[in-house]
Protein backbone atom coordinates (compact mmCIF):
# COMPACT_ATOMS: atom_id res chain seq x y z
CA UNK A 1 0.00 0.00 0.00
CA UNK A 2 2.97 2.33 0.37
CA UNK A 3 2.97 3.54 -3.26
CA UNK A 4 -0.77 4.20 -3.08
CA UNK A 5 -0.44 6.31 0.08
CA UNK A 6 2.49 8.19 -1.42
CA UNK A 7 0.60 8.75 -4.68
CA UNK A 8 -2.18 10.31 -2.63
CA UNK A 9 0.38 12.72 -1.19
CA UNK A 10 0.20 11.20 2.28
CA UNK A 11 3.34 11.03 4.42
CA UNK A 12 3.99 7.46 5.58
CA UNK A 13 5.48 5.94 8.71
CA UNK A 14 6.35 2.25 8.55
CA UNK A 15 8.18 -0.41 10.47
CA UNK A 16 11.29 -1.93 8.86
CA UNK A 17 9.53 -3.91 6.17
CA UNK A 18 12.17 -4.78 3.56
CA UNK A 19 10.11 -3.61 0.59
CA UNK A 20 9.35 -0.30 2.32
CA UNK A 21 12.84 0.38 3.64
CA UNK A 22 14.21 -0.18 0.16
CA UNK A 23 13.63 2.09 -1.70
CA UNK A 24 11.21 4.38 0.13
CA UNK A 25 13.00 4.64 3.47
CA UNK A 26 16.46 4.81 1.92
CA UNK A 27 15.32 7.69 -0.27
CA UNK A 28 13.79 9.55 2.67
CA UNK A 29 10.28 9.25 1.29
CA UNK A 30 8.95 7.16 4.20
CA UNK A 31 9.85 7.43 7.87
CA UNK A 32 10.95 4.13 9.40
CA UNK A 33 10.32 3.45 13.10
CA UNK A 34 10.56 0.09 14.83
CA UNK A 35 9.24 0.85 18.30
CA UNK A 36 6.04 2.46 19.57
CA UNK A 37 7.73 5.65 20.78
CA UNK A 38 9.59 6.19 17.51
CA UNK A 39 6.51 5.43 15.46
CA UNK A 40 4.36 7.88 17.45
CA UNK A 41 7.03 10.58 17.30
CA UNK A 42 7.42 10.21 13.52
CA UNK A 43 3.64 10.26 13.03
CA UNK A 44 3.28 13.38 15.22
CA UNK A 45 6.06 15.15 13.34
CA UNK A 46 4.60 14.30 9.92
CA UNK A 47 1.07 15.30 10.92
CA UNK A 48 2.33 18.62 12.29
CA UNK A 49 4.44 19.41 9.24
CA UNK A 50 2.46 17.85 6.41
CA UNK A 51 3.89 17.19 2.98
CA UNK A 52 6.23 19.72 1.42
CA UNK A 53 6.67 20.45 -2.28
CA UNK A 54 10.20 18.98 -2.44
CA UNK A 55 9.06 15.72 -0.83
CA UNK A 56 6.07 15.49 -3.19
CA UNK A 57 8.31 16.07 -6.23
CA UNK A 58 10.70 13.30 -5.09
CA UNK A 59 7.76 10.95 -4.49
CA UNK A 60 6.35 11.68 -7.95
CA UNK A 61 9.75 11.13 -9.56
CA UNK A 62 10.01 7.66 -8.03
CA UNK A 63 6.39 6.65 -8.58
CA UNK A 64 6.41 7.57 -12.27
CA UNK A 65 9.15 4.94 -12.69
CA UNK A 66 7.13 2.23 -10.92
CA UNK A 67 3.79 2.08 -12.69
CA UNK A 68 1.62 -1.04 -12.93
CA UNK A 69 2.20 -0.97 -16.70
CA UNK A 70 5.96 -1.18 -16.16
CA UNK A 71 5.53 -3.90 -13.54
CA UNK A 72 3.31 -5.88 -15.93
CA UNK A 73 5.76 -5.46 -18.80
CA UNK A 74 8.68 -6.65 -16.66
CA UNK A 75 6.69 -9.63 -15.34
CA UNK A 76 5.70 -10.57 -18.89
CA UNK A 77 9.32 -10.30 -20.02
CA UNK A 78 10.49 -12.57 -17.19
CA UNK A 79 7.73 -15.13 -17.78
CA UNK A 80 8.36 -15.23 -21.53
CA UNK A 81 12.08 -15.65 -20.91
CA UNK A 82 11.50 -18.63 -18.62
CA UNK A 83 8.90 -20.11 -20.96
CA UNK A 84 11.24 -19.68 -23.92
CA UNK A 85 14.10 -21.43 -22.14
CA UNK A 86 11.75 -24.23 -21.06
CA UNK A 87 10.49 -24.75 -24.61
CA UNK A 88 14.03 -24.71 -25.98
CA UNK A 89 15.12 -27.29 -23.40
CA UNK A 90 12.15 -29.50 -24.26
CA UNK A 91 12.83 -29.15 -27.97
CA UNK A 92 16.47 -30.12 -27.43
CA UNK A 93 15.50 -33.13 -25.31
CA UNK A 94 12.84 -34.10 -27.83
CA UNK A 95 15.34 -34.01 -30.69
CA UNK A 96 17.66 -36.34 -28.79
CA UNK A 97 14.82 -38.73 -28.05
CA UNK A 98 13.70 -38.72 -31.69
CA UNK A 99 17.26 -39.49 -32.84
CA UNK A 100 17.52 -42.36 -30.35
CA UNK A 101 14.21 -43.81 -31.52
CA UNK A 102 15.29 -43.53 -35.17
CA UNK A 103 18.53 -45.36 -34.43
CA UNK A 104 16.62 -48.12 -32.69
CA UNK A 105 17.98 -50.32 -29.94
CA UNK A 106 21.66 -51.22 -30.11
CA UNK A 107 22.25 -54.35 -32.17
CA UNK A 108 18.75 -54.38 -33.62
CA UNK A 109 20.04 -54.57 -37.16
CA UNK A 110 22.71 -56.89 -38.45
CA UNK A 111 24.68 -56.40 -41.58
CA UNK A 112 24.39 -59.06 -44.28
CA UNK A 113 26.92 -61.76 -43.77
CA UNK A 114 27.05 -61.50 -39.98
C-alpha positions as CSV (number, residue, x, y, z in Angstrom):
1,X,0.0,0.0,0.0
2,X,3.0,2.3,0.4
3,X,3.0,3.5,-3.3
4,X,-0.8,4.2,-3.1
5,X,-0.4,6.3,0.1
6,X,2.5,8.2,-1.4
7,X,0.6,8.8,-4.7
8,X,-2.2,10.3,-2.6
9,X,0.4,12.7,-1.2
10,X,0.2,11.2,2.3
11,X,3.3,11.0,4.4
12,X,4.0,7.5,5.6
13,X,5.5,5.9,8.7
14,X,6.3,2.2,8.5
15,X,8.2,-0.4,10.5
16,X,11.3,-1.9,8.9
17,X,9.5,-3.9,6.2
18,X,12.2,-4.8,3.6
19,X,10.1,-3.6,0.6
20,X,9.4,-0.3,2.3
21,X,12.8,0.4,3.6
22,X,14.2,-0.2,0.2
23,X,13.6,2.1,-1.7
24,X,11.2,4.4,0.1
25,X,13.0,4.6,3.5
26,X,16.5,4.8,1.9
27,X,15.3,7.7,-0.3
28,X,13.8,9.6,2.7
29,X,10.3,9.3,1.3
30,X,8.9,7.2,4.2
31,X,9.8,7.4,7.9
32,X,10.9,4.1,9.4
33,X,10.3,3.4,13.1
34,X,10.6,0.1,14.8
35,X,9.2,0.9,18.3
36,X,6.0,2.5,19.6
37,X,7.7,5.6,20.8
38,X,9.6,6.2,17.5
39,X,6.5,5.4,15.5
40,X,4.4,7.9,17.4
41,X,7.0,10.6,17.3
42,X,7.4,10.2,13.5
43,X,3.6,10.3,13.0
44,X,3.3,13.4,15.2
45,X,6.1,15.1,13.3
46,X,4.6,14.3,9.9
47,X,1.1,15.3,10.9
48,X,2.3,18.6,12.3
49,X,4.4,19.4,9.2
50,X,2.5,17.8,6.4
51,X,3.9,17.2,3.0
52,X,6.2,19.7,1.4
53,X,6.7,20.4,-2.3
54,X,10.2,19.0,-2.4
55,X,9.1,15.7,-0.8
56,X,6.1,15.5,-3.2
57,X,8.3,16.1,-6.2
58,X,10.7,13.3,-5.1
59,X,7.8,11.0,-4.5
60,X,6.3,11.7,-7.9
61,X,9.7,11.1,-9.6
62,X,10.0,7.7,-8.0
63,X,6.4,6.6,-8.6
64,X,6.4,7.6,-12.3
65,X,9.1,4.9,-12.7
66,X,7.1,2.2,-10.9
67,X,3.8,2.1,-12.7
68,X,1.6,-1.0,-12.9
69,X,2.2,-1.0,-16.7
70,X,6.0,-1.2,-16.2
71,X,5.5,-3.9,-13.5
72,X,3.3,-5.9,-15.9
73,X,5.8,-5.5,-18.8
74,X,8.7,-6.6,-16.7
75,X,6.7,-9.6,-15.3
76,X,5.7,-10.6,-18.9
77,X,9.3,-10.3,-20.0
78,X,10.5,-12.6,-17.2
79,X,7.7,-15.1,-17.8
80,X,8.4,-15.2,-21.5
81,X,12.1,-15.7,-20.9
82,X,11.5,-18.6,-18.6
83,X,8.9,-20.1,-21.0
84,X,11.2,-19.7,-23.9
85,X,14.1,-21.4,-22.1
86,X,11.7,-24.2,-21.1
87,X,10.5,-24.7,-24.6
88,X,14.0,-24.7,-26.0
89,X,15.1,-27.3,-23.4
90,X,12.2,-29.5,-24.3
91,X,12.8,-29.2,-28.0
92,X,16.5,-30.1,-27.4
93,X,15.5,-33.1,-25.3
94,X,12.8,-34.1,-27.8
95,X,15.3,-34.0,-30.7
96,X,17.7,-36.3,-28.8
97,X,14.8,-38.7,-28.0
98,X,13.7,-38.7,-31.7
99,X,17.3,-39.5,-32.8
100,X,17.5,-42.4,-30.3
101,X,14.2,-43.8,-31.5
102,X,15.3,-43.5,-35.2
103,X,18.5,-45.4,-34.4
104,X,16.6,-48.1,-32.7
105,X,18.0,-50.3,-29.9
106,X,21.7,-51.2,-30.1
107,X,22.3,-54.4,-32.2
108,X,18.7,-54.4,-33.6
109,X,20.0,-54.6,-37.2
110,X,22.7,-56.9,-38.4
111,X,24.7,-56.4,-41.6
112,X,24.4,-59.1,-44.3
113,X,26.9,-61.8,-43.8
114,X,27.1,-61.5,-40.0
